[in-house]
């Protein structure tokens, strides 16, 4: 399934939707849209082999958690199409990027725009921290660092069954502080899991602020390579570079693309809030109005009329 | 003499898993310690070495489950929930993956001390939604644990005995049921795992002293048949004594207490096990005596319940073990 839009248009659309949502709700995960829009747009609009969605365009309400007493339970993976041997799978490892991921689903016409209005509403499946049952999600990743391991297990299993579909994991750089990430890479390398692919949003930010101020992680490319992965580092806003990175040969090894990004990309006014960018909540109506005017101009749209 | 079976899990797992491509054998650097070294050597295609990296192993197993496999994870029980609890919860329990968690060295069955002894695992597992719990108490149960675990639609925590294991029963585990080892009318004794053999020794000695014991052995701790337990409690005069290779909080003592409280049963309950304490390293027999997990401790607990003294000594209980365990079981066709 291929979208009519260019990937650049999808990325711009993601940022516009996240911007509108954040202004209307007096805050949101704005910097994640700045840094990750090209990566998610590229995955959904170009790179991933996905079938048509199997779930309704307007998300169903929360349908209960998995249990023996809930036989109708299903995950939100159907927004990425069916699970088929020749198709790809995607995990959003940092589930805090959910708002950006939902905006992506809308831009590539897999979810209705109304879906974003359900974000973080009581009784909705469109949860703030993406849950298994949230649109586009297949596993719980809100506890950071578990996504790559799960992807490695799924990818190993699919290779064992002779499936040609790949397993992709969208990651965030903060996850390299978790020991499990390194356990996952060494296991994927040891077992030759080369159908495992990851693209990591390296925006140098985490909840407390700039990563260097919280916990220095050093040269993560060298570390990934030492642990046995193939690793390519690119400008995460340069779609040509990302496309090229995905073609890197990596037989017998997982491929990890480090997408170096800016958390202010296309919204320079956000730099005022540095280093607390993880979730931007406006401190006053005046600030909200100023951000509205500034970002709207940057994204080429009218300011949001949030009073109505 | 009771029959001792050498490494029953090794044979049982291989018989169960070999040739079934959906069953995978996962190990975290304790392959021979979990008796799967022979399986690794003879069935390498079904064996996955995941190293000393339990956090990844749990989530990796969740991914395998998502791909339709049924992984059997092998390591010491304590390493499978303390460090990787978050991964156990998010990657296995929540999504109801068919992962079979084969936890070796339950409670004080290891001289390895605090870091190796899983003394609160049942408490933890009972509180995890979607988790089932099985515990082996003899060689026959070890031999049937793989089929039993694999019959469950969701994750299963198993307490597995290794090495030389006594054969007490001659029927396999039937998930959801409990074994009725004797049908006395004075006191109900509820045990699981290695404490059942202790209770069988105490039981025969106490019966010699004129006390009628009703004895239940639990191989299935979750799900649990509360009504069956209540019927047994209703059949005894004094009350209930539980004995477990586990802390007294959250295990089968708590399970019985909750069942009694929920039903408003007005009988006494004496819970025996590790009493709000860690254990240390030592032999199993030493630890069971030191921490009050053995037949003598059970006799004292029953005396506490009934308010009588039966004049039994350690020698009486040792004698009971040799003469009675096997024949009693056979007589009751268990």
Interface residues (C-beta under 8 A of the other chain):
Chain A: X65 X66 X67 X68 X75 X132 X138 X139 X140 X141 X142 X143 X145 X146 X149 X150 X151 X152 X153 X154 X155 X156 X157 X158 X160 X161 X179 X180 X183 X184 X186 X187 X190 X191
Chain B: X48 X49 X50 X51 X53 X55 X56 X57 X58 X59 X60 X61 X62 X63 X64 X65 X66 X67 X68 X69 X86 X87 X90 X91 X94 X95 X96 X129 X130 X153 X154
